């Protein structure tokens, strides 16, 4: 099952960290082994925008408000 999470930002960006963690059992040369992998992705959602993210049984999300962008 998949759940959609929408991040809507205002005047500041938001950092979204996605972690995909997989575990499986496999056999190598007749010996059972437990294999785990983990991938982390960091994305920044720009100010005054929206973006969809997806979570599953093997994916988690975390969010962090970033500092206001410097005035130009």
N, C-alpha and C positions, 0 to 999 in steps of 0.2 A: 504494500500500500504506500502511496505517496501523499504527502501533505504539502500544500503550497503556502509559503510565507511571503507576504508582500512588504517590502521596506519602502516607506514613503519618507523622504527627507525634507527638511525645511531649509534654513539658510546655512546648514553645516553638513559636511559629508559624514557618512557612516561606514566604518570598516566592518566587513562581514567575513568571518572565518568559517570555512567549510572543512569538516574532517570526515573523510571516508575511511572506514575501518572494516576490513574483511578478515574473516577467519575461516579456514577450511582444513579438513583432514585429507591427506594424500599418502600414497604409498610410493616409496622410492627403493628399488632393488629389494622389494618384499618387506621393507621396514616401514611401518606406519609413522607418519610425521604430522605434526600440527604446524600449519603455516599461517602466519598473520602478516597483513600489510596495512599500512596507514599512509594516507595522502592528505596533506593540508594545503588548502588554497585560500589565499587572501584576496579579496576584491574590495574596492572602494566604490560606494554608491555616491554619485555626485550630488551636490546641493540642489534642492528644488527639483527632485526627480523621484522616480519610483522604479523598483525592480523586483521581479519575482525570484524566489529561491525555493528549492525543493528539499524536503527531508524524507528519509526512508529509514528502514530498520538498521541500515549500515551507515547512515550519514547524520551528522549533527551540525548545528549552526551556532555561532555566537556573534554578538553585535557589540560595537563600541562606537560611541559618538566621538568624532574627531574634532580638533580645534577649528574654529572659524577660519576660513581661508583669508590670507592676507589681502588687504585692500589694494587695488591697483590704481 
